[in-house]
Amino acid sequence: MIALERSAWEEIQAGRLTVATATAVQARLTQFAAEAGVDRYTVEMRLKRAVRHAETVEG
């Protein structure tokens, strides 16, 4: 899931995010949230924070 979000973030930064990439990320987020029994929004925000702001999450 992190690899998918990294790909999406790189595409966003390059101005070339594709529907396929965005759909893949959302599908995986939805699947993970359902399996874990947690809110998809919460999972998405944590994932974005981990990928986009790794230095603040790790440090």
PDB file of N, CA, C, O and CB in Angstrom:
ATOM      1  N   MET A   1       0.827  -1.182   0.000  1.00  0.00           N
ATOM      2  CA  MET A   1       0.000   0.000   0.000  1.00  0.00           C
ATOM      3  C   MET A   1       0.876   1.252   0.000  1.00  0.00           C
ATOM      4  O   MET A   1       0.555   2.233  -0.671  1.00  0.00           O
ATOM      5  CB  MET A   1      -0.943  -0.006   1.206  1.00  0.00           C
ATOM      6  N   ILE A   2       1.962   1.223   0.738  1.00  0.00           N
ATOM      7  CA  ILE A   2       2.858   2.381   0.756  1.00  0.00           C
ATOM      8  C   ILE A   2       3.470   2.594  -0.620  1.00  0.00           C
ATOM      9  O   ILE A   2       3.602   3.732  -1.072  1.00  0.00           O
ATOM     10  CB  ILE A   2       3.966   2.199   1.811  1.00  0.00           C
ATOM     11  N   ALA A   3       3.842   1.511  -1.287  1.00  0.00           N
ATOM     12  CA  ALA A   3       4.421   1.637  -2.634  1.00  0.00           C
ATOM     13  C   ALA A   3       3.419   2.262  -3.600  1.00  0.00           C
ATOM     14  O   ALA A   3       3.794   3.086  -4.433  1.00  0.00           O
ATOM     15  CB  ALA A   3       4.872   0.259  -3.161  1.00  0.00           C
ATOM     16  N   LEU A   4       2.154   1.876  -3.493  1.00  0.00           N
ATOM     17  CA  LEU A   4       1.117   2.465  -4.351  1.00  0.00           C
ATOM     18  C   LEU A   4       0.983   3.962  -4.092  1.00  0.00           C
ATOM     19  O   LEU A   4       0.910   4.755  -5.030  1.00  0.00           O
ATOM     20  CB  LEU A   4      -0.236   1.766  -4.119  1.00  0.00           C
ATOM     21  N   GLU A   5       0.951   4.340  -2.830  1.00  0.00           N
ATOM     22  CA  GLU A   5       0.811   5.758  -2.489  1.00  0.00           C
ATOM     23  C   GLU A   5       2.043   6.548  -2.919  1.00  0.00           C
ATOM     24  O   GLU A   5       1.928   7.691  -3.362  1.00  0.00           O
ATOM     25  CB  GLU A   5       0.577   5.928  -0.980  1.00  0.00           C
ATOM     26  N   ARG A   6       3.223   5.939  -2.791  1.00  0.00           N
ATOM     27  CA  ARG A   6       4.436   6.622  -3.263  1.00  0.00           C
ATOM     28  C   ARG A   6       4.358   6.878  -4.757  1.00  0.00           C
ATOM     29  O   ARG A   6       4.707   7.961  -5.226  1.00  0.00           O
ATOM     30  CB  ARG A   6       5.691   5.794  -2.935  1.00  0.00           C
ATOM     31  N   SER A   7       3.901   5.880  -5.507  1.00  0.00           N
ATOM     32  CA  SER A   7       3.753   6.049  -6.960  1.00  0.00           C
ATOM     33  C   SER A   7       2.774   7.172  -7.268  1.00  0.00           C
ATOM     34  O   SER A   7       3.029   8.012  -8.131  1.00  0.00           O
ATOM     35  CB  SER A   7       3.277   4.736  -7.618  1.00  0.00           C
ATOM     36  N   ALA A   8       1.653   7.180  -6.556  1.00  0.00           N
ATOM     37  CA  ALA A   8       0.651   8.225  -6.772  1.00  0.00           C
ATOM     38  C   ALA A   8       1.227   9.596  -6.432  1.00  0.00           C
ATOM     39  O   ALA A   8       1.007  10.556  -7.170  1.00  0.00           O
ATOM     40  CB  ALA A   8      -0.609   7.951  -5.928  1.00  0.00           C
ATOM     41  N   TRP A   9       1.954   9.698  -5.335  1.00  0.00           N
ATOM     42  CA  TRP A   9       2.528  10.974  -4.914  1.00  0.00           C
ATOM     43  C   TRP A   9       3.542  11.469  -5.938  1.00  0.00           C
ATOM     44  O   TRP A   9       3.579  12.658  -6.255  1.00  0.00           O
ATOM     45  CB  TRP A   9       3.190  10.839  -3.534  1.00  0.00           C
ATOM     46  N   GLU A  10       4.363  10.557  -6.456  1.00  0.00           N
ATOM     47  CA  GLU A  10       5.326  10.939  -7.493  1.00  0.00           C
ATOM     48  C   GLU A  10       4.604  11.440  -8.746  1.00  0.00           C
ATOM     49  O   GLU A  10       5.024  12.418  -9.364  1.00  0.00           O
ATOM     50  CB  GLU A  10       6.239   9.747  -7.845  1.00  0.00           C
ATOM     51  N   GLU A  11       3.522  10.763  -9.112  1.00  0.00           N
ATOM     52  CA  GLU A  11       2.746  11.191 -10.280  1.00  0.00           C
ATOM     53  C   GLU A  11       2.100  12.550 -10.034  1.00  0.00           C
ATOM     54  O   GLU A  11       2.068  13.392 -10.932  1.00  0.00           O
ATOM     55  CB  GLU A  11       1.668  10.149 -10.622  1.00  0.00           C
ATOM     56  N   ILE A  12       1.591  12.770  -8.839  1.00  0.00           N
ATOM     57  CA  ILE A  12       0.983  14.064  -8.499  1.00  0.00           C
ATOM     58  C   ILE A  12       2.025  15.171  -8.619  1.00  0.00           C
ATOM     59  O   ILE A  12       1.760  16.217  -9.213  1.00  0.00           O
ATOM     60  CB  ILE A  12       0.385  14.036  -7.064  1.00  0.00           C
ATOM     61  N   GLN A  13       3.198  14.943  -8.061  1.00  0.00           N
ATOM     62  CA  GLN A  13       4.251  15.952  -8.100  1.00  0.00           C
ATOM     63  C   GLN A  13       4.716  16.240  -9.521  1.00  0.00           C
ATOM     64  O   GLN A  13       5.114  17.362  -9.832  1.00  0.00           O
ATOM     65  CB  GLN A  13       5.427  15.507  -7.257  1.00  0.00           C
ATOM     66  N   ALA A  14       4.665  15.231 -10.382  1.00  0.00           N
ATOM     67  CA  ALA A  14       5.073  15.402 -11.780  1.00  0.00           C
ATOM     68  C   ALA A  14       3.926  15.904 -12.652  1.00  0.00           C
ATOM     69  O   ALA A  14       4.115  16.165 -13.840  1.00  0.00           O
ATOM     70  CB  ALA A  14       5.603  14.086 -12.336  1.00  0.00           C
ATOM     71  N   GLY A  15       2.737  16.039 -12.062  1.00  0.00           N
ATOM     72  CA  GLY A  15       1.575  16.502 -12.811  1.00  0.00           C
ATOM     73  C   GLY A  15       1.039  15.479 -13.786  1.00  0.00           C
ATOM     74  O   GLY A  15       0.480  15.834 -14.823  1.00  0.00           O
ATOM     75  N   ARG A  16       1.209  14.191 -13.453  1.00  0.00           N
ATOM     76  CA  ARG A  16       0.759  13.158 -14.372  1.00  0.00           C
ATOM     77  C   ARG A  16       0.045  12.000 -13.667  1.00  0.00           C
ATOM     78  O   ARG A  16       0.165  10.849 -14.086  1.00  0.00           O
ATOM     79  CB  ARG A  16       1.933  12.629 -15.148  1.00  0.00           C
ATOM     80  N   LEU A  17      -0.686  12.301 -12.615  1.00  0.00           N
ATOM     81  CA  LEU A  17      -1.454  11.265 -11.922  1.00  0.00           C
ATOM     82  C   LEU A  17      -2.481  10.674 -12.871  1.00  0.00           C
ATOM     83  O   LEU A  17      -3.245  11.403 -13.504  1.00  0.00           O
ATOM     84  CB  LEU A  17      -2.146  11.835 -10.660  1.00  0.00           C
ATOM     85  N   THR A  18      -2.496   9.354 -12.968  1.00  0.00           N
ATOM     86  CA  THR A  18      -3.446   8.684 -13.851  1.00  0.00           C
ATOM     87  C   THR A  18      -4.640   8.180 -13.055  1.00  0.00           C
ATOM     88  O   THR A  18      -4.559   7.965 -11.846  1.00  0.00           O
ATOM     89  CB  THR A  18      -2.769   7.522 -14.596  1.00  0.00           C
ATOM     90  N   VAL A  19      -5.731   7.998 -13.751  1.00  0.00           N
ATOM     91  CA  VAL A  19      -6.928   7.431 -13.133  1.00  0.00           C
ATOM     92  C   VAL A  19      -6.618   6.032 -12.618  1.00  0.00           C
ATOM     93  O   VAL A  19      -7.085   5.646 -11.547  1.00  0.00           O
ATOM     94  CB  VAL A  19      -8.110   7.395 -14.140  1.00  0.00           C
ATOM     95  N   ALA A  20      -5.838   5.276 -13.370  1.00  0.00           N
ATOM     96  CA  ALA A  20      -5.491   3.908 -12.970  1.00  0.00           C
ATOM     97  C   ALA A  20      -4.749   3.889 -11.635  1.00  0.00           C
ATOM     98  O   ALA A  20      -5.039   3.059 -10.774  1.00  0.00           O
ATOM     99  CB  ALA A  20      -4.636   3.239 -14.052  1.00  0.00           C
ATOM    100  N   THR A  21      -3.805   4.789 -11.467  1.00  0.00           N
ATOM    101  CA  THR A  21      -3.050   4.837 -10.213  1.00  0.00           C
ATOM    102  C   THR A  21      -3.950   5.260  -9.062  1.00  0.00           C
ATOM    103  O   THR A  21      -3.932   4.639  -7.999  1.00  0.00           O
ATOM    104  CB  THR A  21      -1.857   5.800 -10.335  1.00  0.00           C
ATOM    105  N   ALA A  22      -4.725   6.297  -9.262  1.00  0.00           N
ATOM    106  CA  ALA A  22      -5.625   6.775  -8.212  1.00  0.00           C
ATOM    107  C   ALA A  22      -6.638   5.705  -7.822  1.00  0.00           C
ATOM    108  O   ALA A  22      -6.931   5.522  -6.641  1.00  0.00           O
ATOM    109  CB  ALA A  22      -6.352   8.041  -8.670  1.00  0.00           C
ATOM    110  N   THR A  23      -7.163   5.009  -8.804  1.00  0.00           N
ATOM    111  CA  THR A  23      -8.133   3.944  -8.550  1.00  0.00           C
ATOM    112  C   THR A  23      -7.492   2.797  -7.781  1.00  0.00           C
ATOM    113  O   THR A  23      -8.105   2.242  -6.868  1.00  0.00           O
ATOM    114  CB  THR A  23      -8.724   3.430  -9.867  1.00  0.00           C
ATOM    115  N   ALA A  24      -6.273   2.440  -8.142  1.00  0.00           N
ATOM    116  CA  ALA A  24      -5.571   1.353  -7.456  1.00  0.00           C
ATOM    117  C   ALA A  24      -5.334   1.691  -5.984  1.00  0.00           C
ATOM    118  O   ALA A  24      -5.517   0.844  -5.109  1.00  0.00           O
ATOM    119  CB  ALA A  24      -4.233   1.062  -8.151  1.00  0.00           C
ATOM    120  N   VAL A  25      -4.929   2.924  -5.720  1.00  0.00           N
ATOM    121  CA  VAL A  25      -4.701   3.346  -4.338  1.00  0.00           C
ATOM    122  C   VAL A  25      -6.008   3.292  -3.553  1.00  0.00           C
ATOM    123  O   VAL A  25      -6.044   2.743  -2.452  1.00  0.00           O
ATOM    124  CB  VAL A  25      -4.101   4.772  -4.291  1.00  0.00           C
ATOM    125  N   GLN A  26      -7.067   3.848  -4.098  1.00  0.00           N
ATOM    126  CA  GLN A  26      -8.349   3.869  -3.397  1.00  0.00           C
ATOM    127  C   GLN A  26      -8.900   2.467  -3.164  1.00  0.00           C
ATOM    128  O   GLN A  26      -9.462   2.190  -2.105  1.00  0.00           O
ATOM    129  CB  GLN A  26      -9.354   4.689  -4.180  1.00  0.00           C
ATOM    130  N   ALA A  27      -8.744   1.591  -4.140  1.00  0.00           N
ATOM    131  CA  ALA A  27      -9.227   0.212  -3.989  1.00  0.00           C
ATOM    132  C   ALA A  27      -8.479  -0.496  -2.864  1.00  0.00           C
ATOM    133  O   ALA A  27      -9.083  -1.201  -2.056  1.00  0.00           O
ATOM    134  CB  ALA A  27      -9.064  -0.571  -5.311  1.00  0.00           C
ATOM    135  N   ARG A  28      -7.173  -0.307  -2.816  1.00  0.00           N
ATOM    136  CA  ARG A  28      -6.371  -0.963  -1.770  1.00  0.00           C
ATOM    137  C   ARG A  28      -6.686  -0.379  -0.402  1.00  0.00           C
ATOM    138  O   ARG A  28      -6.765  -1.115   0.581  1.00  0.00           O
ATOM    139  CB  ARG A  28      -4.867  -0.820  -2.067  1.00  0.00           C
ATOM    140  N   LEU A  29      -6.864   0.930  -0.328  1.00  0.00           N
ATOM    141  CA  LEU A  29      -7.246   1.563   0.938  1.00  0.00           C
ATOM    142  C   LEU A  29      -8.575   1.021   1.445  1.00  0.00           C
ATOM    143  O   LEU A  29      -8.715   0.679   2.619  1.00  0.00           O
ATOM    144  CB  LEU A  29      -7.331   3.083   0.771  1.00  0.00           C
ATOM    145  N   THR A  30      -9.540   0.948   0.550  1.00  0.00           N
ATOM    146  CA  THR A  30     -10.869   0.462   0.913  1.00  0.00           C
ATOM    147  C   THR A  30     -10.804  -0.983   1.387  1.00  0.00           C
ATOM    148  O   THR A  30     -11.431  -1.345   2.383  1.00  0.00           O
ATOM    149  CB  THR A  30     -11.831   0.585  -0.276  1.00  0.00           C
ATOM    150  N   GLN A  31     -10.045  -1.806   0.675  1.00  0.00           N
ATOM    151  CA  GLN A  31      -9.897  -3.215   1.042  1.00  0.00           C
ATOM    152  C   GLN A  31      -9.240  -3.343   2.416  1.00  0.00           C
ATOM    153  O   GLN A  31      -9.724  -4.082   3.274  1.00  0.00           O
ATOM    154  CB  GLN A  31      -9.067  -3.969  -0.021  1.00  0.00           C
ATOM    155  N   PHE A  32      -8.147  -2.629   2.620  1.00  0.00           N
ATOM    156  CA  PHE A  32      -7.439  -2.697   3.897  1.00  0.00           C
ATOM    157  C   PHE A  32      -8.337  -2.251   5.049  1.00  0.00           C
ATOM    158  O   PHE A  32      -8.402  -2.915   6.084  1.00  0.00           O
ATOM    159  CB  PHE A  32      -6.174  -1.833   3.851  1.00  0.00           C
ATOM    160  N   ALA A  33      -9.019  -1.140   4.868  1.00  0.00           N
ATOM    161  CA  ALA A  33      -9.886  -0.616   5.926  1.00  0.00           C
ATOM    162  C   ALA A  33     -10.990  -1.608   6.274  1.00  0.00           C
ATOM    163  O   ALA A  33     -11.299  -1.813   7.448  1.00  0.00           O
ATOM    164  CB  ALA A  33     -10.500   0.722   5.500  1.00  0.00           C
ATOM    165  N   ALA A  34     -11.581  -2.222   5.256  1.00  0.00           N
ATOM    166  CA  ALA A  34     -12.644  -3.203   5.497  1.00  0.00           C
ATOM    167  C   ALA A  34     -12.100  -4.418   6.245  1.00  0.00           C
ATOM    168  O   ALA A  34     -12.728  -4.902   7.187  1.00  0.00           O
ATOM    169  CB  ALA A  34     -13.284  -3.644   4.166  1.00  0.00           C
ATOM    170  N   GLU A  35     -10.943  -4.906   5.830  1.00  0.00           N
ATOM    171  CA  GLU A  35     -10.340  -6.075   6.483  1.00  0.00           C
ATOM    172  C   GLU A  35      -9.940  -5.775   7.922  1.00  0.00           C
ATOM    173  O   GLU A  35     -10.068  -6.632   8.796  1.00  0.00           O
ATOM    174  CB  GLU A  35      -9.120  -6.549   5.699  1.00  0.00           C
ATOM    175  N   ALA A  36      -9.461  -4.571   8.168  1.00  0.00           N
ATOM    176  CA  ALA A  36      -9.003  -4.185   9.503  1.00  0.00           C
ATOM    177  C   ALA A  36     -10.144  -3.684  10.387  1.00  0.00           C
ATOM    178  O   ALA A  36      -9.982  -3.547  11.599  1.00  0.00           O
ATOM    179  CB  ALA A  36      -7.936  -3.114   9.392  1.00  0.00           C
ATOM    180  N   GLY A  37     -11.293  -3.412   9.775  1.00  0.00           N
ATOM    181  CA  GLY A  37     -12.431  -2.915  10.531  1.00  0.00           C
ATOM    182  C   GLY A  37     -12.242  -1.493  11.028  1.00  0.00           C
ATOM    183  O   GLY A  37     -12.696  -1.133  12.114  1.00  0.00           O
ATOM    184  N   VAL A  38     -11.564  -0.688  10.213  1.00  0.00           N
ATOM    185  CA  VAL A  38     -11.320   0.705  10.583  1.00  0.00           C
ATOM    186  C   VAL A  38     -11.865   1.635   9.505  1.00  0.00           C
ATOM    187  O   VAL A  38     -12.214   1.203   8.406  1.00  0.00           O
ATOM    188  CB  VAL A  38      -9.811   0.958  10.802  1.00  0.00           C
ATOM    189  N   ASP A  39     -11.928   2.894   9.837  1.00  0.00           N
ATOM    190  CA  ASP A  39     -12.430   3.917   8.929  1.00  0.00           C
ATOM    191  C   ASP A  39     -11.443   4.147   7.782  1.00  0.00           C
ATOM    192  O   ASP A  39     -10.255   4.355   8.029  1.00  0.00           O
ATOM    193  CB  ASP A  39     -12.687   5.231   9.689  1.00  0.00           C
ATOM    194  N   ARG A  40     -11.913   4.114   6.544  1.00  0.00           N
ATOM    195  CA  ARG A  40     -11.051   4.302   5.378  1.00  0.00           C
ATOM    196  C   ARG A  40     -10.375   5.666   5.400  1.00  0.00           C
ATOM    197  O   ARG A  40      -9.205   5.790   5.037  1.00  0.00           O
ATOM    198  CB  ARG A  40     -11.857   4.141   4.093  1.00  0.00           C
ATOM    199  N   TYR A  41     -11.100   6.677   5.819  1.00  0.00           N
ATOM    200  CA  TYR A  41     -10.544   8.029   5.871  1.00  0.00           C
ATOM    201  C   TYR A  41      -9.315   8.087   6.781  1.00  0.00           C
ATOM    202  O   TYR A  41      -8.307   8.701   6.432  1.00  0.00           O
ATOM    203  CB  TYR A  41     -11.609   9.024   6.358  1.00  0.00           C
ATOM    204  N   THR A  42      -9.403   7.453   7.932  1.00  0.00           N
ATOM    205  CA  THR A  42      -8.289   7.433   8.873  1.00  0.00           C
ATOM    206  C   THR A  42      -7.079   6.735   8.272  1.00  0.00           C
ATOM    207  O   THR A  42      -5.952   7.217   8.393  1.00  0.00           O
ATOM    208  CB  THR A  42      -8.701   6.745  10.170  1.00  0.00           C
ATOM    209  N   VAL A  43      -7.313   5.603   7.627  1.00  0.00           N
ATOM    210  CA  VAL A  43      -6.223   4.870   6.974  1.00  0.00           C
ATOM    211  C   VAL A  43      -5.583   5.742   5.902  1.00  0.00           C
ATOM    212  O   VAL A  43      -4.358   5.817   5.804  1.00  0.00           O
ATOM    213  CB  VAL A  43      -6.740   3.545   6.356  1.00  0.00           C
ATOM    214  N   GLU A  44      -6.411   6.399   5.102  1.00  0.00           N
ATOM    215  CA  GLU A  44      -5.895   7.232   4.016  1.00  0.00           C
ATOM    216  C   GLU A  44      -5.045   8.385   4.548  1.00  0.00           C
ATOM    217  O   GLU A  44      -3.973   8.664   4.010  1.00  0.00           O
ATOM    218  CB  GLU A  44      -7.049   7.780   3.177  1.00  0.00           C
ATOM    219  N   MET A  45      -5.509   9.046   5.587  1.00  0.00           N
ATOM    220  CA  MET A  45      -4.755  10.172   6.135  1.00  0.00           C
ATOM    221  C   MET A  45      -3.421   9.715   6.716  1.00  0.00           C
ATOM    222  O   MET A  45      -2.405  10.390   6.544  1.00  0.00           O
ATOM    223  CB  MET A  45      -5.576  10.887   7.210  1.00  0.00           C
ATOM    224  N   ARG A  46      -3.417   8.582   7.397  1.00  0.00           N
ATOM    225  CA  ARG A  46      -2.162   8.070   7.960  1.00  0.00           C
ATOM    226  C   ARG A  46      -1.199   7.658   6.854  1.00  0.00           C
ATOM    227  O   ARG A  46       0.006   7.894   6.954  1.00  0.00           O
ATOM    228  CB  ARG A  46      -2.434   6.878   8.891  1.00  0.00           C
ATOM    229  N   LEU A  47      -1.725   7.047   5.808  1.00  0.00           N
ATOM    230  CA  LEU A  47      -0.894   6.639   4.681  1.00  0.00           C
ATOM    231  C   LEU A  47      -0.280   7.857   4.000  1.00  0.00           C
ATOM    232  O   LEU A  47       0.919   7.877   3.724  1.00  0.00           O
ATOM    233  CB  LEU A  47      -1.714   5.823   3.674  1.00  0.00           C
ATOM    234  N   LYS A  48      -1.090   8.861   3.733  1.00  0.00           N
ATOM    235  CA  LYS A  48      -0.584  10.073   3.092  1.00  0.00           C
ATOM    236  C   LYS A  48       0.483  10.736   3.965  1.00  0.00           C
ATOM    237  O   LYS A  48       1.511  11.184   3.458  1.00  0.00           O
ATOM    238  CB  LYS A  48      -1.737  11.058   2.814  1.00  0.00           C
ATOM    239  N   ARG A  49       0.243  10.797   5.257  1.00  0.00           N
ATOM    240  CA  ARG A  49       1.213  11.402   6.170  1.00  0.00           C
ATOM    241  C   ARG A  49       2.525  10.615   6.151  1.00  0.00           C
ATOM    242  O   ARG A  49       3.603  11.210   6.148  1.00  0.00           O
ATOM    243  CB  ARG A  49       0.643  11.462   7.608  1.00  0.00           C
ATOM    244  N   ALA A  50       2.441   9.289   6.137  1.00  0.00           N
ATOM    245  CA  ALA A  50       3.648   8.451   6.129  1.00  0.00           C
ATOM    246  C   ALA A  50       4.461   8.646   4.856  1.00  0.00           C
ATOM    247  O   ALA A  50       5.691   8.648   4.897  1.00  0.00           O
ATOM    248  CB  ALA A  50       3.271   6.980   6.279  1.00  0.00           C
ATOM    249  N   VAL A  51       3.779   8.809   3.726  1.00  0.00           N
ATOM    250  CA  VAL A  51       4.479   8.948   2.447  1.00  0.00           C
ATOM    251  C   VAL A  51       4.925  10.386   2.206  1.00  0.00           C
ATOM    252  O   VAL A  51       6.067  10.629   1.817  1.00  0.00           O
ATOM    253  CB  VAL A  51       3.584   8.482   1.300  1.00  0.00           C
ATOM    254  N   ARG A  52       4.043  11.318   2.433  1.00  0.00           N
ATOM    255  CA  ARG A  52       4.326  12.712   2.075  1.00  0.00           C
ATOM    256  C   ARG A  52       5.123  13.473   3.124  1.00  0.00           C
ATOM    257  O   ARG A  52       5.770  14.474   2.816  1.00  0.00           O
ATOM    258  CB  ARG A  52       3.045  13.432   1.827  1.00  0.00           C
ATOM    259  N   HIS A  53       5.076  13.000   4.352  1.00  0.00           N
ATOM    260  CA  HIS A  53       5.753  13.698   5.445  1.00  0.00           C
ATOM    261  C   HIS A  53       6.551  12.701   6.276  1.00  0.00           C
ATOM    262  O   HIS A  53       6.504  12.728   7.505  1.00  0.00           O
ATOM    263  CB  HIS A  53       4.734  14.453   6.335  1.00  0.00           C
ATOM    264  N   ALA A  54       7.271  11.835   5.607  1.00  0.00           N
ATOM    265  CA  ALA A  54       8.000  10.754   6.279  1.00  0.00           C
ATOM    266  C   ALA A  54       8.957  11.272   7.347  1.00  0.00           C
ATOM    267  O   ALA A  54       9.135  10.630   8.382  1.00  0.00           O
ATOM    268  CB  ALA A  54       8.773   9.940   5.261  1.00  0.00           C
ATOM    269  N   GLU A  55       9.569  12.418   7.107  1.00  0.00           N
ATOM    270  CA  GLU A  55      10.531  12.938   8.071  1.00  0.00           C
ATOM    271  C   GLU A  55       9.878  13.296   9.398  1.00  0.00           C
ATOM    272  O   GLU A  55      10.523  13.169  10.438  1.00  0.00           O
ATOM    273  CB  GLU A  55      11.230  14.151   7.503  1.00  0.00           C
ATOM    274  N   THR A  56       8.616  13.742   9.404  1.00  0.00           N
ATOM    275  CA  THR A  56       7.946  14.074  10.659  1.00  0.00           C
ATOM    276  C   THR A  56       7.376  12.832  11.323  1.00  0.00           C
ATOM    277  O   THR A  56       7.251  12.793  12.547  1.00  0.00           O
ATOM    278  CB  THR A  56       6.837  15.091  10.418  1.00  0.00           C
ATOM    279  N   VAL A  57       7.030  11.821  10.543  1.00  0.00           N
ATOM    280  CA  VAL A  57       6.506  10.578  11.100  1.00  0.00           C
ATOM    281  C   VAL A  57       7.638   9.785  11.735  1.00  0.00           C
ATOM    282  O   VAL A  57       7.482   9.239  12.828  1.00  0.00           O
ATOM    283  CB  VAL A  57       5.799   9.740  10.010  1.00  0.00           C
ATOM    284  N   GLU A  58       8.780   9.720  11.052  1.00  0.00           N
ATOM    285  CA  GLU A  58       9.914   8.938  11.534  1.00  0.00           C
ATOM    286  C   GLU A  58      10.678   9.646  12.644  1.00  0.00           C
ATOM    287  O   GLU A  58      11.177   9.004  13.569  1.00  0.00           O
ATOM    288  CB  GLU A  58      10.849   8.629  10.392  1.00  0.00           C
ATOM    289  N   GLY A  59      10.769  10.967  12.550  1.00  0.00           N
ATOM    290  CA  GLY A  59      11.606  11.711  13.482  1.00  0.00           C
ATOM    291  C   GLY A  59      10.836  12.214  14.602  1.00  0.00           C
ATOM    292  O   GLY A  59      11.388  12.867  15.488  1.00  0.00           O
TER     293      GLY A  59
END
